[in-house]
Amino acid sequence: MKSIRWLGHSTFIVTTDSGKNILIDPFLEGNPVTPNAWKSPEELDIILVTHGHDDHAADTIPLARKTGARVISIVELSALLQEDGLPEDQAVEMNKGGTVDLGDVKVTMTSANHSSSWKGKYAGDPAGYILKMENLCIYHAGDTNIMPDFELYGRIYRPDVAILPIGDHYTMGHEEAAHAATMLGARYAVPMHYGTMPVLTGSPGTFRDLVEKHTSGKTSVIIPEAGEDFADQIS
C-alpha cells in the first residue's frame, strides 16, 4: 500500500502498490471536514459505497462520471445509482460474503448493522468492506453498531487495520467501538464517523484509551488528521 488517507467522516482513499486509487464512501463536497484539496479527486479507479445515505454516497455519481471509476455497491443500491446516471458499464453490483478480484487487491463485502436508503428509496442492506492486499488487510466497517460478526471477521480475515465508526447516535459510540476493536484483534484501529456534526459526540481520544485498556496494548489506535497519509504509521 502506497498511501491511505482519512478525508473526514467515513471517507478514505487507499492507493495500492500498483497505483490503483480506491475511494471509500464518497462524501466530499458537502463534508465540512474534507480539505479543499480533496473535494474532487482527479484520478480514481474504484469507488466502494457502504450504503446509500448522503453522508456516504453523495458524490458517487459525479466522481464516477468524472474519473471513469467502477462503483462497487450492494445490488439494490447499484440499481438506484444507475437509474440516476451511473453508467452501467461502471456499476459493479455484489452482495455480502462475495469477493471481487481487482488485481492487487481483493474486496469482500461484509455485513453492517444499520439502515440504507438513496433519495428516500430502499437501497438494500448496509455493508462494510475487507480490502485484502498482498501484505495488508484493511477492514472498513461502514455504519454499524457492535455485532457478533466481528469475532468471525477477525478469525477469517485477520485484518491488520480496523476502521470503525465511533460517533454514537447513528452508529456505535466509542465504548462499543473499543469492544469491536478487541473482537477483531487488528494490530491497528482507526476511528471514523465522528465530529462531522454536533450529534456525533464520540471521542477519538477516549476510544484510543479504551482500546489500549481492553487489548492490553496489542491494538494501537491511529487518529489521523483529515487529508493526512498515515500509511507510514502501519508497519
C-alpha positions in Angstrom: 0.0 0.0 0.0 1.4 3.3 -1.1 -0.9 5.5 1.0 -4.1 5.7 3.0 -5.8 8.9 3.9 -8.9 9.8 6.0 -10.8 12.6 4.3 -13.3 13.2 7.0 -16.4 11.3 8.3 -16.2 7.8 6.8 -14.4 8.7 3.6 -11.0 7.1 2.9 -8.7 6.9 -0.1 -6.3 4.0 -0.4 -3.6 3.8 -3.1 -2.3 0.3 -3.7 1.3 -0.6 -4.6 0.4 -0.6 -8.3 -1.1 2.9 -8.0 -4.7 1.9 -8.0 -6.8 4.6 -6.2 -9.7 3.3 -4.2 -12.2 5.7 -2.6 -14.5 4.5 0.2 -17.8 6.3 0.9 -17.5 9.4 -1.3 -18.9 12.3 0.9 -16.5 15.1 0.0 -18.1 18.2 -1.5 -20.5 18.7 1.4 -18.2 17.3 4.1 -17.0 20.1 6.4 -14.0 18.1 7.5 -12.7 17.3 4.0 -9.7 19.5 3.0 -10.3 21.6 -0.1 -7.6 19.8 -2.0 -9.6 16.5 -1.7 -13.1 17.8 -2.5 -13.0 16.3 -6.0 -10.2 13.8 -6.7 -9.0 13.7 -10.3 -7.9 10.1 -10.5 -10.0 7.2 -9.1 -10.1 3.6 -10.2 -12.6 2.1 -7.7 -15.3 3.6 -5.5 -16.7 1.5 -2.7 -20.0 2.5 -1.2 -21.1 1.0 2.1 -24.7 2.3 1.9 -26.9 4.9 0.3 -27.1 7.7 2.9 -26.0 11.1 1.6 -23.1 11.3 4.1 -21.6 8.2 2.5 -22.7 8.2 -1.1 -23.5 11.8 -2.1 -20.6 12.3 -4.6 -20.7 8.8 -6.1 -22.2 9.6 -9.5 -20.4 12.8 -10.3 -17.0 11.4 -9.3 -17.6 8.2 -11.2 -18.6 10.1 -14.3 -15.6 12.4 -13.9 -13.0 9.7 -13.4 -14.4 6.6 -15.0 -14.1 4.7 -11.8 -16.0 1.5 -11.3 -18.5 1.7 -8.4 -19.0 -1.3 -6.1 -22.1 -1.5 -4.0 -24.8 -3.9 -2.9 -27.3 -4.9 -5.7 -30.3 -2.6 -4.8 -28.1 0.5 -4.3 -26.3 -0.2 -7.6 -29.6 -0.3 -9.5 -30.7 3.1 -8.0 -27.3 4.7 -8.8 -27.7 3.5 -12.4 -31.2 4.9 -12.6 -29.8 8.3 -11.5 -27.0 8.4 -14.0 -24.2 6.0 -13.1 -23.0 4.4 -16.4 -24.0 0.7 -16.5 -20.5 -0.3 -17.5 -19.1 1.3 -14.4 -21.5 -0.4 -12.0 -20.3 -3.5 -10.1 -23.2 -5.0 -8.0 -22.4 -7.6 -5.4 -23.7 -8.9 -2.1 -22.4 -9.8 1.4 -19.9 -12.6 1.5 -18.9 -12.0 -2.1 -15.4 -11.1 -3.3 -14.3 -9.0 -6.3 -10.8 -9.5 -7.5 -9.3 -6.2 -8.6 -5.8 -7.4 -9.3 -3.5 -6.3 -6.5 -6.5 -6.1 -4.1 -9.5 -8.3 -3.4 -12.6 -6.7 -2.0 -15.1 -8.7 0.1 -18.4 -7.2 1.2 -19.3 -7.8 4.8 -22.4 -7.2 7.0 -23.1 -4.0 8.8 -26.0 -3.4 11.3 -27.6 -0.1 10.2 -30.1 1.1 7.5 -29.8 2.3 3.9 -31.8 4.5 1.5 -31.0 6.5 -1.6 -33.0 9.7 -2.1 -35.8 8.2 0.0 -35.8 4.8 -1.7 -34.9 1.5 -0.1 -31.3 0.8 -1.1 -30.7 -2.7 0.2 -28.7 -3.7 3.2 -25.8 -1.6 4.5 -22.3 -3.2 4.3 -18.7 -3.0 5.2 -15.6 -4.0 3.1 -12.5 -6.1 3.6 -9.6 -4.9 1.3 -7.1 -7.8 1.1 -3.7 -6.9 -0.4 -0.6 -9.0 -0.6 0.9 -7.8 2.7 -2.0 -5.9 4.3 -5.7 -6.4 5.1 -7.9 -3.4 5.9 -11.5 -3.6 7.2 -13.8 -0.6 6.8 -16.8 -1.5 8.9 -19.2 1.1 7.4 -22.0 2.4 9.6 -22.8 -0.2 12.3 -23.2 -1.0 15.9 -21.4 -3.8 17.7 -22.2 -7.2 16.4 -21.0 -10.8 16.9 -19.8 -10.9 13.3 -16.7 -9.0 14.4 -15.3 -12.2 16.1 -15.7 -14.1 12.8 -14.2 -11.4 10.7 -11.2 -11.3 13.0 -10.8 -15.1 12.7 -11.4 -15.4 9.0 -9.8 -12.3 7.5 -7.3 -11.3 10.3 -7.4 -7.6 9.4 -4.3 -5.6 10.1 -6.3 -2.3 10.2 -9.8 -2.0 11.5 -11.6 1.3 10.6 -14.6 1.7 13.0 -17.3 4.3 13.5 -17.3 5.9 16.9 -19.6 8.9 16.7 -22.7 7.5 18.5 -26.3 8.4 17.8 -26.3 6.9 14.2 -23.7 4.3 14.9 -21.9 2.7 17.8 -20.1 5.1 20.1 -16.5 4.9 21.3 -17.4 2.3 24.0 -18.9 -0.2 21.7 -16.3 0.5 19.0 -13.5 -0.2 21.5 -15.0 -3.6 22.2 -15.4 -4.2 18.5 -11.7 -3.5 18.0 -11.0 -6.1 20.7 -13.2 -8.6 19.0 -11.4 -8.0 15.6 -7.9 -8.3 17.1 -6.4 -6.0 14.4 -2.9 -4.5 15.0 -4.3 -1.0 14.4 -7.7 0.6 14.8 -8.7 3.9 13.2 -11.8 5.9 14.3 -14.2 7.4 11.8 -17.8 8.9 11.6 -17.2 11.4 14.4 -17.1 15.2 14.8 -18.7 15.9 11.4 -21.8 17.3 13.1 -22.7 18.1 16.7 -24.7 15.0 17.3 -21.7 12.8 16.6 -20.1 13.1 20.1 -17.8 10.0 20.1 -14.3 10.9 21.3 -11.3 9.5 19.4 -9.1 10.1 22.5 -11.5 8.1 24.7 -11.7 5.4 22.0 -7.9 5.2 22.0 -7.7 4.9 25.8 -10.4 2.2 25.9 -8.8 0.1 23.1 -5.4 0.2 24.7 -7.0 -0.9 28.0 -9.1 -3.7 26.5 -6.4 -5.1 24.3 -3.5 -4.5 26.8 -1.7 -2.5 24.1 -2.0 -5.2 21.4 -4.0 -2.9 19.2 -2.6 0.6 18.5 -5.0 3.4 17.7 -4.1 5.8 14.9 -6.0 9.1 14.9 -5.2 10.8 11.6 -5.8 14.4 10.7 -8.1 14.9 7.7 -6.1 14.5 4.5 -3.1 13.0 6.3 -1.4 10.0 4.8 -0.9 7.6 7.7 0.5 4.6 5.8 3.9 5.2 7.4 2.3 4.5 10.8 1.3 1.0 9.8 4.2 -1.4 10.0 
